[in-house]
């Protein structure tokens, strides 16, 4: 049973994390995140147009990179989500859009057929005659979809920036306490992470595929603290992030037993019920805005 004092602490810190995140939504940094997102969106559209010969060779472009699928979805009338596109096109390779991997030619043909059937004909008018677009047509297309992509990218850009800062804060803290950074490699045996050493972005063996951990900390008796750093934009997003931690924790526990302890460093908007799920699964929970709590925990472990 989780002590009520610990539950009260995490309930308070979850509320504090939300307050900090909300305050940042209208900060100077938020404005920079938006501008950076706009720049990313312009590059995404320009890359997709080049790769697909201005949308006249969708198949060829997708064989270069599945990442162009994101732009194609936003050129539909109306723009549609990944799940909606999958309903229209059963061969839609969602994973290729995320990873940027090449799309198999049969799937690329299916995607192209779906795109041409549902494209926004107003902003892709040159395709009606299989012509090269004019500069005006390209600018109009950019004006139409770059803002749409920017909205979607902003959350990703913000989360990415905060994740880098979050992981960097842990690395700085450990270094300041005299810990040593080890070279990252696949960890497959107990004792490979030395006491008071840490690794950044390292893979841990499981019974199936290795799972990457953000920060691995060497504790006493060859035990490793596998820390996952999670930034969430909203309570719906927090479910996904917490599920990811729980999935990895279960895989590590099955393979390593007591040699691996899982931790989650949280930041942003996290529903307290999701924090409770972590605690119920015996995952150590820490907060980016209260690293003193993590320091105290390390001291209690004799580190």
DACOR-V798466 format. One record per backbone hydrogen bond with DSSP energy under -1.0 kcal/mol. CO is the residue of the C=O (numbers start at 1). NH is the residue of the N-H. E is the energy in kcal/mol with one decimal. If there is no record, write none. Layout:
# DACOR-V798466
CO | NH | E
CO | NH | E
This chain:
# DACOR-V798466
3 | 7 | -2.0
4 | 8 | -2.6
5 | 9 | -2.0
6 | 10 | -2.3
7 | 11 | -2.3
8 | 12 | -2.2
9 | 13 | -2.3
10 | 14 | -2.2
11 | 15 | -1.6
12 | 16 | -2.0
13 | 17 | -2.7
14 | 18 | -1.8
15 | 19 | -2.1
16 | 20 | -2.3
17 | 21 | -2.1
18 | 22 | -2.9
19 | 23 | -2.3
20 | 24 | -1.3
22 | 25 | -1.4
24 | 27 | -1.2
27 | 31 | -1.5
28 | 32 | -1.8
29 | 33 | -2.5
30 | 34 | -2.0
31 | 35 | -2.1
32 | 36 | -2.8
33 | 37 | -2.3
34 | 38 | -2.1
35 | 39 | -2.0
36 | 40 | -2.4
37 | 41 | -2.4
38 | 42 | -2.2
39 | 43 | -1.9
40 | 44 | -2.3
41 | 45 | -2.4
42 | 46 | -2.5
43 | 47 | -2.4
44 | 48 | -2.1
45 | 49 | -2.5
46 | 50 | -2.3
47 | 51 | -2.6
48 | 52 | -1.9
49 | 54 | -3.9
50 | 53 | -1.3
52 | 57 | -3.0
57 | 61 | -2.1
58 | 62 | -2.4
59 | 63 | -1.4
61 | 65 | -1.9
62 | 103 | -2.2
65 | 68 | -1.0
66 | 69 | -1.9
67 | 70 | -1.3
68 | 72 | -2.1
69 | 73 | -2.5
70 | 74 | -1.2
72 | 75 | -1.1
73 | 76 | -1.0
73 | 80 | -1.5
75 | 120 | -2.8
81 | 85 | -2.4
82 | 86 | -2.2
83 | 87 | -1.2
84 | 88 | -1.5
85 | 89 | -2.6
89 | 92 | -1.9
92 | 94 | -1.3
93 | 97 | -1.4
94 | 98 | -1.6
95 | 99 | -2.8
96 | 100 | -2.3
101 | 66 | -1.6
104 | 108 | -2.7
105 | 109 | -2.2
106 | 110 | -1.8
107 | 111 | -2.6
108 | 112 | -2.5
109 | 113 | -2.2
110 | 114 | -2.1
111 | 115 | -2.8
112 | 116 | -2.7
113 | 117 | -1.5
114 | 118 | -1.6
115 | 119 | -1.5
118 | 77 | -2.3
119 | 121 | -1.1
124 | 127 | -1.9
125 | 128 | -1.8
126 | 131 | -2.5
134 | 138 | -2.1
135 | 139 | -2.5
136 | 140 | -2.3
137 | 141 | -2.1
138 | 142 | -2.5
139 | 143 | -2.6
140 | 144 | -1.6
141 | 145 | -2.2
142 | 146 | -2.4
145 | 149 | -2.5
146 | 150 | -2.5
147 | 151 | -1.9
148 | 152 | -1.5
149 | 153 | -2.8
150 | 154 | -2.0
153 | 157 | -3.3
154 | 158 | -2.9
155 | 159 | -2.5
156 | 160 | -2.6
157 | 161 | -2.5
158 | 162 | -2.6
159 | 163 | -2.2
160 | 164 | -2.1
161 | 165 | -2.2
162 | 166 | -2.6
163 | 167 | -2.8
164 | 168 | -2.3
165 | 169 | -2.0
166 | 170 | -1.4
167 | 171 | -2.3
168 | 172 | -2.5
169 | 173 | -2.3
170 | 174 | -2.8
171 | 175 | -2.4
172 | 176 | -2.4
173 | 177 | -1.1
174 | 179 | -2.4
175 | 178 | -1.8
180 | 198 | -2.3
187 | 205 | -2.6
189 | 192 | -1.5
194 | 197 | -1.7
196 | 180 | -1.7
197 | 218 | -3.1
198 | 182 | -3.1
199 | 216 | -2.6
202 | 213 | -3.1
203 | 187 | -3.1
204 | 211 | -2.6
211 | 204 | -2.8
213 | 202 | -1.9
214 | 201 | -2.9
215 | 227 | -3.3
216 | 199 | -1.9
217 | 225 | -2.8
218 | 196 | -2.6
220 | 223 | -1.6
223 | 219 | -3.2
224 | 261 | -3.0
225 | 217 | -2.5
226 | 263 | -2.7
227 | 215 | -2.1
228 | 265 | -2.8
230 | 267 | -1.4
232 | 269 | -2.0
234 | 238 | -1.9
235 | 239 | -1.0
237 | 241 | -2.1
238 | 242 | -2.7
239 | 243 | -2.5
240 | 244 | -1.8
241 | 245 | -1.7
242 | 246 | -2.6
243 | 247 | -2.4
244 | 248 | -2.1
245 | 249 | -2.8
246 | 250 | -2.3
247 | 251 | -1.9
248 | 252 | -2.8
249 | 253 | -2.7
250 | 254 | -2.1
251 | 255 | -1.7
252 | 256 | -3.6
253 | 257 | -1.5
256 | 259 | -1.5
257 | 260 | -1.1
259 | 224 | -2.6
261 | 226 | -3.1
262 | 284 | -2.6
263 | 228 | -2.8
264 | 286 | -2.9
265 | 230 | -3.0
266 | 288 | -2.4
267 | 232 | -2.2
271 | 274 | -1.3
271 | 275 | -1.4
272 | 276 | -2.4
273 | 277 | -1.4
274 | 278 | -1.6
275 | 279 | -2.3
276 | 280 | -2.9
277 | 281 | -1.3
278 | 283 | -2.5
279 | 282 | -1.9
284 | 264 | -2.9
286 | 266 | -2.8
287 | 290 | -1.6
290 | 293 | -1.2
291 | 295 | -2.5
292 | 296 | -2.7
293 | 297 | -1.8
294 | 298 | -2.4
295 | 299 | -2.3
296 | 300 | -2.1
297 | 301 | -1.2
298 | 303 | -2.5
299 | 302 | -1.7
